[in-house]
Amino acid sequence: MTRILVVDNYDSFVFNLVHYLQQLGAKVVVRRNDDISLVELSDFDGILISPGPGAPKDAGMC
């Protein structure tokens, strides 16, 4: 099973994306952009960075 990390940039749209990925058979893990470390990224087959409010410079890890 494909493991996908979804980085949530505090936008409600992220859960639409999560639902679509799950329908495709992916194992989805959602983490907030300010609650993730670089070390964790290697545990996943793919990473989806969600849209979010504000400017990119205001986002946590992203």
PyMOL Python script that loads the backbone (N, CA, C, O; Angstrom):
from pymol import cmd

cmd.read_pdbstr("""\
ATOM      1  N   MET A   1       0.846  -1.179   0.000  1.00  0.00           N
ATOM      2  CA  MET A   1       0.000   0.000   0.000  1.00  0.00           C
ATOM      3  C   MET A   1       0.891   1.242   0.000  1.00  0.00           C
ATOM      4  O   MET A   1       1.877   1.311   0.734  1.00  0.00           O
ATOM      5  N   THR A   2       0.541   2.194  -0.810  1.00  0.00           N
ATOM      6  CA  THR A   2       1.286   3.443  -0.904  1.00  0.00           C
ATOM      7  C   THR A   2       1.006   4.315   0.316  1.00  0.00           C
ATOM      8  O   THR A   2      -0.147   4.533   0.688  1.00  0.00           O
ATOM      9  N   ARG A   3       2.077   4.808   0.929  1.00  0.00           N
ATOM     10  CA  ARG A   3       1.945   5.707   2.095  1.00  0.00           C
ATOM     11  C   ARG A   3       2.198   7.141   1.642  1.00  0.00           C
ATOM     12  O   ARG A   3       3.254   7.461   1.097  1.00  0.00           O
ATOM     13  N   ILE A   4       1.219   7.986   1.876  1.00  0.00           N
ATOM     14  CA  ILE A   4       1.298   9.391   1.472  1.00  0.00           C
ATOM     15  C   ILE A   4       1.229  10.275   2.713  1.00  0.00           C
ATOM     16  O   ILE A   4       0.344  10.116   3.553  1.00  0.00           O
ATOM     17  N   LEU A   5       2.161  11.194   2.815  1.00  0.00           N
ATOM     18  CA  LEU A   5       2.119  12.220   3.851  1.00  0.00           C
ATOM     19  C   LEU A   5       1.445  13.447   3.261  1.00  0.00           C
ATOM     20  O   LEU A   5       1.862  13.952   2.219  1.00  0.00           O
ATOM     21  N   VAL A   6       0.414  13.920   3.922  1.00  0.00           N
ATOM     22  CA  VAL A   6      -0.244  15.160   3.519  1.00  0.00           C
ATOM     23  C   VAL A   6       0.121  16.216   4.549  1.00  0.00           C
ATOM     24  O   VAL A   6      -0.201  16.090   5.731  1.00  0.00           O
ATOM     25  N   VAL A   7       0.798  17.260   4.085  1.00  0.00           N
ATOM     26  CA  VAL A   7       1.183  18.363   4.957  1.00  0.00           C
ATOM     27  C   VAL A   7       0.043  19.374   4.944  1.00  0.00           C
ATOM     28  O   VAL A   7      -0.250  19.992   3.921  1.00  0.00           O
ATOM     29  N   ASP A   8      -0.591  19.527   6.095  1.00  0.00           N
ATOM     30  CA  ASP A   8      -1.753  20.402   6.246  1.00  0.00           C
ATOM     31  C   ASP A   8      -1.288  21.814   6.585  1.00  0.00           C
ATOM     32  O   ASP A   8      -0.705  22.055   7.642  1.00  0.00           O
ATOM     33  N   ASN A   9      -1.553  22.729   5.681  1.00  0.00           N
ATOM     34  CA  ASN A   9      -1.207  24.132   5.881  1.00  0.00           C
ATOM     35  C   ASN A   9      -2.394  24.918   6.431  1.00  0.00           C
ATOM     36  O   ASN A   9      -2.641  26.056   6.031  1.00  0.00           O
ATOM     37  N   TYR A  10      -3.119  24.296   7.349  1.00  0.00           N
ATOM     38  CA  TYR A  10      -4.252  24.934   8.029  1.00  0.00           C
ATOM     39  C   TYR A  10      -5.303  25.430   7.042  1.00  0.00           C
ATOM     40  O   TYR A  10      -5.755  26.574   7.108  1.00  0.00           O
ATOM     41  N   ASP A  11      -5.681  24.543   6.127  1.00  0.00           N
ATOM     42  CA  ASP A  11      -6.694  24.866   5.134  1.00  0.00           C
ATOM     43  C   ASP A  11      -7.714  23.729   5.119  1.00  0.00           C
ATOM     44  O   ASP A  11      -7.324  22.563   5.052  1.00  0.00           O
ATOM     45  N   SER A  12      -8.991  24.034   5.178  1.00  0.00           N
ATOM     46  CA  SER A  12     -10.019  22.992   5.252  1.00  0.00           C
ATOM     47  C   SER A  12     -10.085  22.134   3.991  1.00  0.00           C
ATOM     48  O   SER A  12     -10.609  21.021   4.045  1.00  0.00           O
ATOM     49  N   PHE A  13      -9.581  22.604   2.880  1.00  0.00           N
ATOM     50  CA  PHE A  13      -9.581  21.854   1.622  1.00  0.00           C
ATOM     51  C   PHE A  13      -8.745  20.581   1.721  1.00  0.00           C
ATOM     52  O   PHE A  13      -8.962  19.640   0.957  1.00  0.00           O
ATOM     53  N   VAL A  14      -7.803  20.541   2.644  1.00  0.00           N
ATOM     54  CA  VAL A  14      -6.893  19.402   2.759  1.00  0.00           C
ATOM     55  C   VAL A  14      -7.653  18.091   2.930  1.00  0.00           C
ATOM     56  O   VAL A  14      -7.203  17.057   2.436  1.00  0.00           O
ATOM     57  N   PHE A  15      -8.780  18.108   3.609  1.00  0.00           N
ATOM     58  CA  PHE A  15      -9.491  16.855   3.857  1.00  0.00           C
ATOM     59  C   PHE A  15     -10.230  16.348   2.620  1.00  0.00           C
ATOM     60  O   PHE A  15     -10.542  15.160   2.543  1.00  0.00           O
ATOM     61  N   ASN A  16     -10.517  17.218   1.654  1.00  0.00           N
ATOM     62  CA  ASN A  16     -10.998  16.751   0.348  1.00  0.00           C
ATOM     63  C   ASN A  16      -9.901  15.947  -0.338  1.00  0.00           C
ATOM     64  O   ASN A  16     -10.161  14.885  -0.903  1.00  0.00           O
ATOM     65  N   LEU A  17      -8.681  16.457  -0.286  1.00  0.00           N
ATOM     66  CA  LEU A  17      -7.549  15.756  -0.895  1.00  0.00           C
ATOM     67  C   LEU A  17      -7.298  14.417  -0.213  1.00  0.00           C
ATOM     68  O   LEU A  17      -7.040  13.416  -0.881  1.00  0.00           O
ATOM     69  N   VAL A  18      -7.372  14.399   1.105  1.00  0.00           N
ATOM     70  CA  VAL A  18      -7.173  13.161   1.866  1.00  0.00           C
ATOM     71  C   VAL A  18      -8.206  12.118   1.445  1.00  0.00           C
ATOM     72  O   VAL A  18      -7.869  10.954   1.231  1.00  0.00           O
ATOM     73  N   HIS A  19      -9.442  12.533   1.331  1.00  0.00           N
ATOM     74  CA  HIS A  19     -10.511  11.615   0.945  1.00  0.00           C
ATOM     75  C   HIS A  19     -10.248  11.017  -0.438  1.00  0.00           C
ATOM     76  O   HIS A  19     -10.420   9.813  -0.628  1.00  0.00           O
ATOM     77  N   TYR A  20      -9.840  11.825  -1.391  1.00  0.00           N
ATOM     78  CA  TYR A  20      -9.542  11.331  -2.741  1.00  0.00           C
ATOM     79  C   TYR A  20      -8.385  10.338  -2.725  1.00  0.00           C
ATOM     80  O   TYR A  20      -8.447   9.302  -3.388  1.00  0.00           O
ATOM     81  N   LEU A  21      -7.346  10.642  -1.983  1.00  0.00           N
ATOM     82  CA  LEU A  21      -6.209   9.722  -1.900  1.00  0.00           C
ATOM     83  C   LEU A  21      -6.620   8.389  -1.278  1.00  0.00           C
ATOM     84  O   LEU A  21      -6.176   7.332  -1.727  1.00  0.00           O
ATOM     85  N   GLN A  22      -7.451   8.434  -0.264  1.00  0.00           N
ATOM     86  CA  GLN A  22      -7.925   7.200   0.368  1.00  0.00           C
ATOM     87  C   GLN A  22      -8.785   6.387  -0.592  1.00  0.00           C
ATOM     88  O   GLN A  22      -8.717   5.158  -0.590  1.00  0.00           O
ATOM     89  N   GLN A  23      -9.586   7.049  -1.405  1.00  0.00           N
ATOM     90  CA  GLN A  23     -10.393   6.340  -2.400  1.00  0.00           C
ATOM     91  C   GLN A  23      -9.513   5.622  -3.417  1.00  0.00           C
ATOM     92  O   GLN A  23      -9.908   4.597  -3.973  1.00  0.00           O
ATOM     93  N   LEU A  24      -8.331   6.156  -3.658  1.00  0.00           N
ATOM     94  CA  LEU A  24      -7.391   5.529  -4.584  1.00  0.00           C
ATOM     95  C   LEU A  24      -6.595   4.404  -3.927  1.00  0.00           C
ATOM     96  O   LEU A  24      -5.780   3.754  -4.581  1.00  0.00           O
ATOM     97  N   GLY A  25      -6.828   4.176  -2.639  1.00  0.00           N
ATOM     98  CA  GLY A  25      -6.185   3.071  -1.946  1.00  0.00           C
ATOM     99  C   GLY A  25      -4.935   3.422  -1.171  1.00  0.00           C
ATOM    100  O   GLY A  25      -4.235   2.527  -0.698  1.00  0.00           O
ATOM    101  N   ALA A  26      -4.638   4.691  -1.032  1.00  0.00           N
ATOM    102  CA  ALA A  26      -3.428   5.110  -0.312  1.00  0.00           C
ATOM    103  C   ALA A  26      -3.661   5.108   1.194  1.00  0.00           C
ATOM    104  O   ALA A  26      -4.767   5.360   1.670  1.00  0.00           O
ATOM    105  N   LYS A  27      -2.603   4.820   1.923  1.00  0.00           N
ATOM    106  CA  LYS A  27      -2.583   5.006   3.381  1.00  0.00           C
ATOM    107  C   LYS A  27      -2.129   6.440   3.586  1.00  0.00           C
ATOM    108  O   LYS A  27      -1.008   6.789   3.217  1.00  0.00           O
ATOM    109  N   VAL A  28      -2.980   7.277   4.167  1.00  0.00           N
ATOM    110  CA  VAL A  28      -2.715   8.711   4.266  1.00  0.00           C
ATOM    111  C   VAL A  28      -2.475   9.100   5.720  1.00  0.00           C
ATOM    112  O   VAL A  28      -3.230   8.727   6.617  1.00  0.00           O
ATOM    113  N   VAL A  29      -1.400   9.860   5.925  1.00  0.00           N
ATOM    114  CA  VAL A  29      -1.086  10.426   7.230  1.00  0.00           C
ATOM    115  C   VAL A  29      -1.092  11.942   7.071  1.00  0.00           C
ATOM    116  O   VAL A  29      -0.406  12.479   6.200  1.00  0.00           O
ATOM    117  N   VAL A  30      -1.859  12.628   7.903  1.00  0.00           N
ATOM    118  CA  VAL A  30      -1.948  14.091   7.849  1.00  0.00           C
ATOM    119  C   VAL A  30      -1.173  14.669   9.020  1.00  0.00           C
ATOM    120  O   VAL A  30      -1.374  14.277  10.169  1.00  0.00           O
ATOM    121  N   ARG A  31      -0.290  15.600   8.715  1.00  0.00           N
ATOM    122  CA  ARG A  31       0.475  16.303   9.758  1.00  0.00           C
ATOM    123  C   ARG A  31       0.408  17.794   9.477  1.00  0.00           C
ATOM    124  O   ARG A  31       0.456  18.215   8.321  1.00  0.00           O
ATOM    125  N   ARG A  32       0.298  18.590  10.527  1.00  0.00           N
ATOM    126  CA  ARG A  32       0.312  20.050  10.386  1.00  0.00           C
ATOM    127  C   ARG A  32       1.704  20.509   9.975  1.00  0.00           C
ATOM    128  O   ARG A  32       2.700  19.863  10.301  1.00  0.00           O
ATOM    129  N   ASN A  33       1.769  21.616   9.264  1.00  0.00           N
ATOM    130  CA  ASN A  33       3.051  22.081   8.729  1.00  0.00           C
ATOM    131  C   ASN A  33       4.050  22.481   9.805  1.00  0.00           C
ATOM    132  O   ASN A  33       5.246  22.575   9.531  1.00  0.00           O
ATOM    133  N   ASP A  34       3.580  22.716  11.017  1.00  0.00           N
ATOM    134  CA  ASP A  34       4.503  23.096  12.085  1.00  0.00           C
ATOM    135  C   ASP A  34       4.700  21.957  13.094  1.00  0.00           C
ATOM    136  O   ASP A  34       5.187  22.172  14.203  1.00  0.00           O
ATOM    137  N   ASP A  35       4.310  20.741  12.686  1.00  0.00           N
ATOM    138  CA  ASP A  35       4.427  19.588  13.573  1.00  0.00           C
ATOM    139  C   ASP A  35       5.015  18.387  12.834  1.00  0.00           C
ATOM    140  O   ASP A  35       4.509  17.270  12.947  1.00  0.00           O
ATOM    141  N   ILE A  36       6.075  18.622  12.088  1.00  0.00           N
ATOM    142  CA  ILE A  36       6.716  17.555  11.325  1.00  0.00           C
ATOM    143  C   ILE A  36       8.207  17.843  11.225  1.00  0.00           C
ATOM    144  O   ILE A  36       8.631  18.998  11.212  1.00  0.00           O
ATOM    145  N   SER A  37       8.991  16.783  11.154  1.00  0.00           N
ATOM    146  CA  SER A  37      10.442  16.962  11.021  1.00  0.00           C
ATOM    147  C   SER A  37      10.914  16.352   9.701  1.00  0.00           C
ATOM    148  O   SER A  37      10.243  15.495   9.126  1.00  0.00           O
ATOM    149  N   LEU A  38      12.056  16.799   9.239  1.00  0.00           N
ATOM    150  CA  LEU A  38      12.617  16.274   7.997  1.00  0.00           C
ATOM    151  C   LEU A  38      12.898  14.783   8.077  1.00  0.00           C
ATOM    152  O   LEU A  38      12.803  14.086   7.066  1.00  0.00           O
ATOM    153  N   VAL A  39      13.238  14.285   9.240  1.00  0.00           N
ATOM    154  CA  VAL A  39      13.556  12.867   9.418  1.00  0.00           C
ATOM    155  C   VAL A  39      12.358  11.989   9.052  1.00  0.00           C
ATOM    156  O   VAL A  39      12.534  10.904   8.499  1.00  0.00           O
ATOM    157  N   GLU A  40      11.161  12.445   9.352  1.00  0.00           N
ATOM    158  CA  GLU A  40       9.948  11.665   9.092  1.00  0.00           C
ATOM    159  C   GLU A  40       9.641  11.504   7.608  1.00  0.00           C
ATOM    160  O   GLU A  40       8.953  10.558   7.225  1.00  0.00           O
ATOM    161  N   LEU A  41      10.130  12.394   6.778  1.00  0.00           N
ATOM    162  CA  LEU A  41       9.746  12.408   5.371  1.00  0.00           C
ATOM    163  C   LEU A  41      10.144  11.146   4.626  1.00  0.00           C
ATOM    164  O   LEU A  41       9.467  10.759   3.674  1.00  0.00           O
ATOM    165  N   SER A  42      11.214  10.502   5.032  1.00  0.00           N
ATOM    166  CA  SER A  42      11.685   9.310   4.322  1.00  0.00           C
ATOM    167  C   SER A  42      10.794   8.093   4.567  1.00  0.00           C
ATOM    168  O   SER A  42      10.968   7.069   3.906  1.00  0.00           O
ATOM    169  N   ASP A  43       9.857   8.179   5.486  1.00  0.00           N
ATOM    170  CA  ASP A  43       8.956   7.064   5.787  1.00  0.00           C
ATOM    171  C   ASP A  43       7.805   6.937   4.786  1.00  0.00           C
ATOM    172  O   ASP A  43       7.003   6.009   4.890  1.00  0.00           O
ATOM    173  N   PHE A  44       7.712   7.853   3.821  1.00  0.00           N
ATOM    174  CA  PHE A  44       6.558   7.901   2.928  1.00  0.00           C
ATOM    175  C   PHE A  44       6.969   7.715   1.475  1.00  0.00           C
ATOM    176  O   PHE A  44       8.097   8.013   1.082  1.00  0.00           O
ATOM    177  N   ASP A  45       6.010   7.207   0.680  1.00  0.00           N
ATOM    178  CA  ASP A  45       6.224   7.043  -0.759  1.00  0.00           C
ATOM    179  C   ASP A  45       5.997   8.346  -1.511  1.00  0.00           C
ATOM    180  O   ASP A  45       6.537   8.538  -2.601  1.00  0.00           O
ATOM    181  N   GLY A  46       5.207   9.235  -0.941  1.00  0.00           N
ATOM    182  CA  GLY A  46       4.915  10.514  -1.573  1.00  0.00           C
ATOM    183  C   GLY A  46       4.492  11.538  -0.545  1.00  0.00           C
ATOM    184  O   GLY A  46       4.070  11.199   0.560  1.00  0.00           O
ATOM    185  N   ILE A  47       4.613  12.800  -0.929  1.00  0.00           N
ATOM    186  CA  ILE A  47       4.243  13.907  -0.047  1.00  0.00           C
ATOM    187  C   ILE A  47       3.358  14.862  -0.841  1.00  0.00           C
ATOM    188  O   ILE A  47       3.695  15.252  -1.959  1.00  0.00           O
ATOM    189  N   LEU A  48       2.230  15.230  -0.257  1.00  0.00           N
ATOM    190  CA  LEU A  48       1.346  16.214  -0.853  1.00  0.00           C
ATOM    191  C   LEU A  48       1.297  17.407   0.095  1.00  0.00           C
ATOM    192  O   LEU A  48       0.966  17.261   1.271  1.00  0.00           O
ATOM    193  N   ILE A  49       1.624  18.569  -0.417  1.00  0.00           N
ATOM    194  CA  ILE A  49       1.583  19.793   0.388  1.00  0.00           C
ATOM    195  C   ILE A  49       0.293  20.520   0.047  1.00  0.00           C
ATOM    196  O   ILE A  49       0.075  20.921  -1.096  1.00  0.00           O
ATOM    197  N   SER A  50      -0.551  20.682   1.041  1.00  0.00           N
ATOM    198  CA  SER A  50      -1.864  21.280   0.807  1.00  0.00           C
ATOM    199  C   SER A  50      -1.757  22.790   0.599  1.00  0.00           C
ATOM    200  O   SER A  50      -0.761  23.411   0.970  1.00  0.00           O
ATOM    201  N   PRO A  51      -2.809  23.373  -0.007  1.00  0.00           N
ATOM    202  CA  PRO A  51      -2.858  24.827  -0.071  1.00  0.00           C
ATOM    203  C   PRO A  51      -3.085  25.371   1.335  1.00  0.00           C
ATOM    204  O   PRO A  51      -3.409  24.621   2.256  1.00  0.00           O
ATOM    205  N   GLY A  52      -2.921  26.629   1.486  1.00  0.00           N
ATOM    206  CA  GLY A  52      -3.158  27.221   2.801  1.00  0.00           C
ATOM    207  C   GLY A  52      -3.314  28.720   2.699  1.00  0.00           C
ATOM    208  O   GLY A  52      -3.010  29.320   1.668  1.00  0.00           O
ATOM    209  N   PRO A  53      -3.785  29.315   3.763  1.00  0.00           N
ATOM    210  CA  PRO A  53      -3.951  30.766   3.769  1.00  0.00           C
ATOM    211  C   PRO A  53      -2.607  31.474   3.935  1.00  0.00           C
ATOM    212  O   PRO A  53      -1.633  30.879   4.395  1.00  0.00           O
ATOM    213  N   GLY A  54      -2.568  32.714   3.565  1.00  0.00           N
ATOM    214  CA  GLY A  54      -1.353  33.506   3.761  1.00  0.00           C
ATOM    215  C   GLY A  54      -0.306  33.262   2.688  1.00  0.00           C
ATOM    216  O   GLY A  54      -0.565  32.623   1.669  1.00  0.00           O
ATOM    217  N   ALA A  55       0.873  33.785   2.945  1.00  0.00           N
ATOM    218  CA  ALA A  55       2.001  33.676   2.020  1.00  0.00           C
ATOM    219  C   ALA A  55       2.859  32.464   2.374  1.00  0.00           C
ATOM    220  O   ALA A  55       2.891  32.057   3.535  1.00  0.00           O
ATOM    221  N   PRO A  56       3.556  31.876   1.395  1.00  0.00           N
ATOM    222  CA  PRO A  56       4.412  30.721   1.675  1.00  0.00           C
ATOM    223  C   PRO A  56       5.424  30.972   2.791  1.00  0.00           C
ATOM    224  O   PRO A  56       5.753  30.052   3.540  1.00  0.00           O
ATOM    225  N   LYS A  57       5.916  32.186   2.912  1.00  0.00           N
ATOM    226  CA  LYS A  57       6.914  32.481   3.947  1.00  0.00           C
ATOM    227  C   LYS A  57       6.338  32.340   5.359  1.00  0.00           C
ATOM    228  O   LYS A  57       7.087  32.217   6.328  1.00  0.00           O
ATOM    229  N   ASP A  58       5.008  32.358   5.471  1.00  0.00           N
ATOM    230  CA  ASP A  58       4.354  32.249   6.771  1.00  0.00           C
ATOM    231  C   ASP A  58       4.082  30.805   7.188  1.00  0.00           C
ATOM    232  O   ASP A  58       3.684  30.548   8.324  1.00  0.00           O
ATOM    233  N   ALA A  59       4.299  29.864   6.268  1.00  0.00           N
ATOM    234  CA  ALA A  59       4.029  28.451   6.565  1.00  0.00           C
ATOM    235  C   ALA A  59       5.134  27.888   7.443  1.00  0.00           C
ATOM    236  O   ALA A  59       6.255  28.396   7.442  1.00  0.00           O
ATOM    237  N   GLY A  60       4.820  26.844   8.187  1.00  0.00           N
ATOM    238  CA  GLY A  60       5.802  26.202   9.066  1.00  0.00           C
ATOM    239  C   GLY A  60       6.965  25.622   8.278  1.00  0.00           C
ATOM    240  O   GLY A  60       7.816  26.365   7.791  1.00  0.00           O
ATOM    241  N   MET A  61       7.008  24.318   8.150  1.00  0.00           N
ATOM    242  CA  MET A  61       8.103  23.640   7.471  1.00  0.00           C
ATOM    243  C   MET A  61       8.122  23.912   5.973  1.00  0.00           C
ATOM    244  O   MET A  61       9.186  23.939   5.355  1.00  0.00           O
ATOM    245  N   CYS A  62       6.958  24.109   5.398  1.00  0.00           N
ATOM    246  CA  CYS A  62       6.868  24.297   3.950  1.00  0.00           C
ATOM    247  C   CYS A  62       7.458  25.617   3.589  1.00  0.00           C
ATOM    248  O   CYS A  62       7.486  25.980   2.413  1.00  0.00           O
TER     249      CYS A  62
END
""", "prot")
cmd.dss("prot")
cmd.show_as("cartoon", "prot")
cmd.util.cbc("prot")
cmd.orient("prot")
